Structure formats: C-alpha cells, structure tokens
Amino acid sequence: MADLLEAFRTALRLILELDAELVEIVGLSLRVSLSAVFLATLVGLPLGAVAGMLRFPGRRVVTVLLNSLLGLPPVVVGLVVYLLLSRSGPLGALGLLFTPAAMVFAQFLLITPIVAALSRQVLEELWQEYEDQLRSLGAGVWRAIPTLLFEGRYLLLTAILAGFGRAIAEVGAVIIVGGNIAHVTRVMTTAIALETSRGDLPLALGLGLLLIALSIAVNAAAYLAQAVTRSAHA
C-alpha cells in the first residue's frame, strides 16, 4: 500500500513539474489524435450528410455499414494499415510505417465511421424537420447541407468529440503501426502499457491520470454541447 501511495505522489509530482518525457508523450498523443480527428471530420461529415439526406439505391446498406463499422476492431485496422505500409505493401515506398503519420492513418480509419454514423443521424433528423421549409425557399439537398451543418453544429460537435475520445484512448492499432518507439511514436496509451510492464508505475500513473482527465474533459464538452442544443430548441 505504501508503495502504491508513493507511486501516486511521484506521478502527481511528474504532472505538476511538467516532466519532459511526460510532456513529450502527451504532446505527440494530442498531435496524432487531433490530426486524425481533423481528417475524419473532413471526410465523415460530408459522408454523413450524403447518407442521411440523399435518397439513392443502397442507402440503407450504407447506413448499416456505417453503423457496423462503429465496432471496428482496432487491431484489425492496425493489421490492415501495417500490410498497406509495410515494405512489400502497396504503399511501402512511402516509408510511413512506424511513424506518426501511420498512427494518424490508423486512427483516421477507426474514427471516420464514428463521425459519419453519428452525423448521419443528426443531419437526417434535421432534414426531416426542415425539408419542407428549405424547399419552399428554393434550397435543394445540396444547398441545404451547409445550413443544416450550421443548425446542428453542437450535436455534430458531439460526434467529433466522440471520435476524439476513441482516438486518444486507442492502443491496439497505434502500437502495431507505430511500434511504440521512444521519442518517435510513443503515445500515452502505448507508454502506459510499456511502463506498467516495466514496473515504472509513477510515469504510467501520471499518464493514466492525464488520460482520465482528457476523457472527462471530452465528455463534459459533449454534455455541454447537448445542453446548449436542448436550450436552443426549448
């Protein structure tokens, strides 16, 4: 028990003193996850809008597929990206394996379905609510998309935050394609796994506490976005 308390005290000291290794790991984690979220937003929002607002053959299949991909196993994504980026893979010439770019790519594949599926639901409901009004103003589906994106911005922010939460907590895919290389591809989750196996509990606990804090902050932001939406429609 005494050893555990000492580990917690050391972990808090590392956080308060902004330990260089801890700051480096957290910084890389945020850069990788935020980059993946940015790319997933650029792809996921338009994909969600198309699936939610357009009527086309196979629309239900697309919807089912997006919802199914919400549970995409991270290790499978990591394996697919590894095969694509390995020396003998189709993208091997780019030399991206075991780099932050490979980790961004893996996280992008994981969270794009989350952003797309959640935004599809939001935009479909908004389109059903405002379709007659927008069409009476001469706005078809394509012209209505920017309006509905603005109208549902807080709910869409929740979808984006859900993607960020998945990305920042990811370990399976990033350790496969990143390799957990010190000062290169070591992020919070992979560092926690490594330091725990080494018995370096203070650093693992410090990173764990920061990861929990980030998770709480993301959930608080999502709750606030939903509360703003509810008050706006009250």
N, C-alpha and C positions, 0 to 999 in steps of 0.2 A: 504493500500500500504506500509506503514511504517513497519507494522508487517511482511509483506512478505519479504521486504528487510532485515530486522533484521534476519529472519529465514535463508535467503541465506548467510548472513555474518556468522552466527553461524555454518551453515553447512560447509562452507569453512574452518572455524577455526577447526572444528572437523577433517576434512580431513588433514589439514596441521599439526595439532598437533598429528595425528595418535591416535585418541581416542580409548581406549582399547576395548570398546564394538563394535565400527565400524570395527576395525581390526579383531576382533574375527569373526564377521558375514561374512566379506568379505573372510577371510581365509577359513571358512567352505564352503562357496559357491564355491570357486575355487577347493577345495579338492573334493567335491562331483561331480561337473561338469567335472573336468578333469579325475576323475576315471571312470565316465560313458562314456566319450569320448574314453578313452583308451580301455575299454571293447568293445564299439561299433565298434571301428576300427578293433580290432582283429576278430570280427565276420562279420562286414559289408564289409570289403574289399574282403575277400575270397568269400562271398556270391555274391557280385557284379561281381567278376571275373567269377564265375560259370554261373551266369545268362547272362553275356554279351558275353562269349566266347564259352561256350559249346553248342552243339546242342542236345536237348533232348525233348521228348514228354512233353508238358505242359510248355515249356519255355515261351511262350507268356503269359500264365496265371500267371507265377511267376513275369514276368515283370510288368503286370498290377497290380498285388497285391502289389508289392513294391512301385509303383507309387501311388497307392491308400493310402498306409499307411503313405505317406508323410503328409497327413492331419489328422492323427490320433488325436482325441480329447484328450487333456491331462487329463481331469477329468475322462474320461472313463478308461484310463490307470491307473490312481490313484485308481479308484474303483476296478479294476481287481487285482492290486497288494495288495490292502487292504484286499480283500477277500482271497487272497492266503496266506497272512501273519498273518491274524487275528487268534485269539486263536482257533477258530473252523475250520480254513482253513487247507489245506493240508501241508502248510509249517509253521503252527503256532508254532510247537515245537521248531523252531529255535529262536524264540523270537526276530525277526528283526523289527517288527512293531514299528514305532516311533523312529527309529534310522537312522543315516546317511546311513547305508547300504541299508535300504528300499528306501531311496531317490535316491541312486545310481541306484538301480534296476529299479525304475520307469523311470528315465532319460535314462537309457540304452535302455529300450523298446521303448522310444519315438524317440531316435536319431539313432538307428541302421538302420531303414528303410531309413533315410536320407542319411547316409553314403553308404549304399548298393545301393540305386537307383542312386545316383549321380556317384558313382564309376562304376556301371554297364555301364552307358552311356559312360564314359571316356574310359573304357577298351574295350568296343565293337567297338568304333571308331578306337582305336589304333590297335586292332586285324584285322580289315578290311584293315587298311593301311599297316600293316607289315606282314600279314599272309603268303603271298607267299614267302617273303624274309626269314622269320623264318623257314618255312617248307623246303625251299631249303637248309638251314643249318642243317636240321635234327631235328629241335625243334618242337615237337607237342604242343598241347594246354597246357598241364600241365607244360612242360619245358619252355613254353613261358611266363607263368604268372609272374615269378619274373622279367623277362626282361621288360615286359610291365608295371609292377608296378613301376619300376625304371624310365622308359621313361616318364610315366605320373605322376611322383611324385608331381609336382607342382599343377596340376589340381586335383589330389587326395587330396592334402593338402587343397584345396578349399572346397572339400566335407567334410573333417574332421572339418574345421573351421565353416562350416555351421551347423554341428552338435553341436559344442561347443556353437555357438550363440543361438541355440534353447535351449540348456540345461541351460545356465546361466540365461536366461530370463524366465524360466519356474516357474510357481507358482501353477497352479491348481493341478497337480499330487503330487508335493512335500509337499504341505500343508495337503493333505489327508493322505499320508503315513508317513509323518514326524511329523505332529502335531504342528509345529511351537513352539517347546519347547525352552525356553531361555537357552543358553549355551549348548544346545544339538543338536537341529535340526533347529535352526532359521537361515535361509539364507537371502540373500539380498532381493529377491522378496517378501518373506513372511514377512520379517521385515518391508519393505516399506508399505505393506498393513496394518499391525498391527499398526505401529506408526502413519500412516495417520488417521486411525480410532480413535486413542487415542488423536490426535491433537498435537503430538510431531513432528512438521514439520522439525526442524533442522536435526534430525537424518534421517528422511525419505528423505529429500532433499539431504543430504550428500551421502546416499546410492544410490539415484537416479542418482546423478551426476557421481558417480563411475561406475554405471551400464551403463550409456550412454558412458562413456569413454571406457569401455571394449568393447561395441558394435562397437564403431568407430575403435578401435584397431583391432578387428577381421575382420571388413570389409576392412580396409586398408591392412591387411595381405593377405586377399583373393585377393584383387585387385593386389597387388604386385606379388603374385604367378601367376596370369593370365598374367600379363605383362611380367614376366620372360619367361613364356611358349611361348608367342607370339614372343618375341625377339629371342628365341632359334630356332623357326621354320621359322624365316624370311629369 
